[in-house]
Amino acid sequence: MVRFLRLMQPLNATLWVWQSSWGRTPSFHFVYLEYNPGWNSSAGNLLHVRAVGLEDTIHYIWSTIGAPTVLLVYTGSTNSALHVNWTALLSPSPSGAIRVEPATSILYSTAVFEYNGTKTSDLSKVDAGDFYPTYDLARFTWDSLDGRLNKSTLTATFQGVSSDPGTAFWNGSISFQVTAYKESGRDASLPRLLHTANSSKVEFVMSGVSPRGNHSRFALEVVTVEERGWRRQLRAVSSIDDEYSPTIFEPHDTDVGLSFLQWKTAAYSSRHAERIDTVQCRYYPLRTANRTVPRPSIALAYFGQELERDHAVAAVNISFGSEDDEAYQEKGYLSWSALIGFGEPPMDSFSPLVIAILAVALGAPVVLLVVGSLAVLAVGNKRHSEYEPIN
């Protein structure tokens, strides 16, 4: 049973990792971005990220055709290719419209909803009557990636607004900012996620949306689809390195897997975030019973119309804000980042700052110990030299 997270003392950082048991760890050297491959129109809004290694390839297929969705397809070949039947994909029956051959796949899909946080920020304790109607992202109008795709920086931004006049999102927007990587490193912006070439980052941004209540809180639902027989698990990684973790929560450990969705328990209320802009995140247990995938979605194009019957579907909720946190009402901005990828998730080692602190903290006692030992040795030698045997 997963326990809810609570605030703890500093220097105990937590990084959440959502993993499934699968495969071996790939390594990639070349990354390519394609917008609407094989299609001369911007109406489709499909981004293909192809990461090629020595023997492997990962395909990330991001799209806002229906619910914002990303397909992860791993193949043990450097020549695997994405095939899109655009006529079928844009039809009411898109089953089979997206293929990658050969393929082993994982899906992440999203929906967002808002709840009334007057009584509590704990999503599990909110009464059913306090939930507002769900925002269906499949019904949003999403801007074309034209002008929002940068192949040099390997970034793209999907931005959408509600297509229903008068709703809270009519003057605001939701964005999914995607970043691919050619090598390992750490993001310059908070929460400074550590990444590898086997992962991509997605940043969920909500800007200018009018809350529907004085104490509204927002939450994001993430849905996954996998082959049956695979296990989806959650675990938290703890570290005393607090330089890159602005929030401190109690961890909950589970077994390790080899594909992942990874995030830190922090969101931010400013576009140019500093630590003072941190917004608390909370995670809620996986739900697997009677789960459905948002429709329409490119998930149907890849897994088929009967994907709930033939595949395992699970969902996790992540909420933003606490009872006394009114940051969104004040600033009208929220961002939250996560990594998605194959292989072992990147793990933090000690940062230079923490190493320096430990060196200073441990250095003084060690110096005193060494000096003390030398002094004792010197005194011992002096006494030995002055010793005269008794006749």
N, C-alpha and C positions, 0 to 999 in steps of 0.2 A: 504494500500500500504506500502510495506517495504521500508524504506529508507536505503541508503548505509551508512556504519559505517564510522565515522571519529574520529580522535584523539582528546581526551579531556584532561582536567587537571587530575593530579594524584588523588588517593584515590576514584576512581569510577570504580571498576572492573566490567567486564561483562562476564557472563557465558551464552552461547547459549543453549537453550533447545528445542528440536524438539519432540513434543508430539502428541498423539492421544487420543481421549476420549474413555476410556475403563476400565472396571473391577475394582476390589478392590486391595489394596496393599498387596502383599504376603510377607512372611518372610521365609527364608530358612536356614537350619542347616547342611545339608550334601551335599557335592559337589563331583561328580565322573567324571572322564575323560575316554573316550573310543576312541580308534583309529580303524577306519574301523570295527565297530562291525559286527560280523557274516561273515567276509571276511578275508581270510588268505593271501591276497596279499597287498602290499603297493601301488598298482597302483591307488587305488581309492582316497586316500588322503581326508578322511572324519573324522572330529573330533566331537564327541558327548559329550557335557558337560551337566550333569544332576544334577540340584540343587533341593534337596528334603526338603520340610518344614513339618510342622505338618499336614497340610491338602492339600498342593499344591505342584506342581512340575513345574519348568521351564526347558525346553529342548532348548539348543543352539546347532544347527547343523551347523558347519563351514565346508566349502569345497572349493577346487579349481578345482573341476570337471567342466570345463568351466570357466565362470566368477567367481571370488572370491565372495562367497555368505555366508550369515549367516541366518538361519531360527530361529526365536524365537517362541516357542510353549509353551503356558501356559495351564496347566490342573488343574482341581480342585480335583486331586487324587494323592496319594503318590505311587500308583502302575502303573501309566501310563508308557508305554514303546514305544521305537522307533523301527519301523519295516523297514528294508531296503531290497528291492529286487534288489540285485546287478546285476543280469543279465539284468533286465530292466533298471536299473540306468545307466549302461554303454552302453546302446543301443541307436540308433538314436531316439527312441520314449520312453522317460523315464517316461511319465505320470503315476502317481500312485505308483512310485517306493519307495517313502518315505512316511511313515504314522506314526503319533503319535495319539494314541487313549486314551481318547477323546482329541480334539484339538481346540484351538483358537490361531490364529497365526498372526505373523507380519514378514515381510521379509525386509532385507537390502542387497542390491547388489551394486557392485562398478565398475566404469570404470574410467580411468584416461586419461586426454588429456593435451596438451601443447599449449600455445598461445604466440604470439609475443607481448612482453610488451614494445616495443620501444616507442610507443606513450602514453600509459597509462597502469596502473596496474588495472584499473577498467574494469572487464571482460565484462560488459554490453556495454562499449564504443569501444571495439575492433572490427575493421572491419572484415567482413567475410573472406576476402582475407588474413588476418594476422594470421589465425588459421593454425597450422600445422595438418597433418593427425592424427586422434585419435589413441592412443595406445590401442589396443584391448586386455585386460587382459585375455579374454577367449582363446586367441591364444598363451599365454605364456606357457613356460614349467616350471612346479612347482615341486620343490624337495619334496621327501617323508618326512613325519613327523618323520621317524625313526631317532633318535638322536636329534630331535628338539622338543621333547615332554617331559615335566617334570611333572610327576603326583604329586610330593611332593610340588612344587611351583605353581601347577595348571597353567602352561604356555605352549604355543606351538607357533611355528613360521612357517608360510607358506612363503617360499621364491621362487620367480619366475624370470626367465629371458626370454627375447624375443626369440622366435624360428625362427626369420627371421635374417639370418646373415647380418651384416653390418648396422643394425639399432642402434639407440642411446642406446638401452638397451642391446646390445650384450655384452658389457664389464661391465655393471652395473646390478643392480637388484632392484626389488620391494619386500618388505616384509610386511606381516600382522602379527603382533605379538599379540597373544591372551592371556589374563589373566582372570581367574575366581577367585571369592572371596568367602570365607566362612563367613566373618564378615565385619563389617563396618570399615573404616579406611581411610588413605590418602596415596597416593603414595609418595615414597621418592624422586623420580625424577620429574623434571619439566614436565608439569605445576602443578604437585602435585594435581591431580584430587582426589576429595573426592568420595569414593565409598561405596556401601552397598553390602550385600550378594545377593541382587536382581539384580545386574548388573554385566556385564563383560566389560573389556576394550579391545579395539583394537587399536594398534599403527601402523599407516601407515608410512613406512620407504622407502625412495628412496635414493640409494647409488651408486655412481660411474657412473651415467647416464650422457652421454654427451649431453648438450643442443644443439638444432638444429639452434640456432641463438645467436647473441651476447647479446641480451636483452630478452631472453626467460623467461617466467614465467610458472609455472605449476599449474594445478587445478585438483581437484578430484570431480567426479560426483558420487553421492549416489542416488540409485534408491530404492523406497519402493513399496511393493505390500501389499494390505490389502483387507479385505472384504468390499464390497460396503456399504455405509452408515456411515462408520467411517470417522472422520475428522482429517486431519493432519494439525498441526498448528506450528507456530514458536513464541518463545518469548525469551527475554533476561532478565536475572536476574542481578540486579545491587547490589553492595555491596561497602561499604567504606573500607572493609578489603582488602588491596592491597598486603598483604604478599605473597599470593599464586597466584597472577595474574600479569604476566609480561607485559601485554598490556592493554591499557585502551581505550575503544570505547564507542560510543553512543548507548544506548539500544533502542530496539523497543519491545513493550509489546503486547502479544496476550493472549487468554484464556489458561487455564491450562488443561492438559489431564493426562492420567495415563499410558502410555507407552512412551518410550523416546529414543532419540539419543542425547547425551549431550556432548558439547565440549567447551573449552575455546578458545578465539580468538588469539591463539598463536601457532606457529610451531617453530622448532629449527634446527639450522644448524650444530650441533655437537652431536656426540654420547653421550658424557658426558656433557650435556647442562648446561650452566649457563645463567643468565639473559642477559648477553651481546650477547648471541647467538640467541636471539629471532628474529623470522621472522614474519612479519605481516600477518594475515589471514583476508580474507574478505568473507562474505556470500552473496549469490545471491538468489533471490526469488524462492519459489517453482514453479515448472512447472508441470502441470497436463495434458495438452492437448496433445494428440497423443503420449503419452509416450509408449515406448516398453522396455521390459526386455532383457538384453543381453543374447544371445544364443551361445552355450549351457550354462545351469545353473541348479543347483539343485532346483531352483524355479519352473521349469517346472515339475520336479519330484514330487513336493509337491502340487502345485496349478493346474497343468494340462496344456496342450498345448495351450488352449485358455484363458490363465489367463488374458490377457489384456481385453477380452470381459467380463469376469465374475468378475473382481476385479478392484479396484482403484489403479492406478499406478501414482507415483509422483517422481520428481527428484529435488535435490538441488545441487548447485555447490559451492565449497569452493576453493578459490584461495590463493596462497602463494607468498608473496613478493610484494614490492612497486616499484615505478619508480626508486628510488635511492638505492634499496636494491639488491646488487649483491652477496649476501652471498652464494647462491648455486653455482654460477660460480666459486667462490673462494674456497669453501670447498667440493663441490660435495656430500653434504649430506643434507637430509631433513627428519624430523620426525614430525608427528602430531597425537594426541591421542584423542579418544572419548570413551564415555561410552554408552553401549546399555543395556536396561533392561526394566523390568515391575515395576509398582508401581510409587510412587512419586519419582522424581529424587532427589539425595542427594543435599542439599543446604548448603553453607558455613555459619557458624556462626562466630562471632568474634574470631580471633586467639589470643593466649596468648600475642603475641607481640603487637597487636593492643589494647588489653585490658590494657596492661601495659602503653602504650603511652597515652591512654585516662585517665588512673588513674593519671599519672603524670600531664597531661595537666589540668585535672579538679580538681586535688587534691589541688594545690596551692590556687586557688580562694576560694575553700571551707574552707581550713584552715584559710585563711585571714578573711573570713566571720565569722567563729566560734570564732576566736580570737577577732575580732572586737566586736562581740556580747557580749562576756565575759567582755571585757573592758568597754563597755557601761553599762553593768549590775553592774560591780564593782563601776564605778563612780556614778551610780545612787544610789547604796546602801550607798556609802560614804556620798553623799549629804543628803540623808535621815537621816543618823545618826547625822549629824551636824545641822540639822534643829531645830530651837527653836520657839515655837509658840509665837505669839505677844499677849501681854496682852491687 
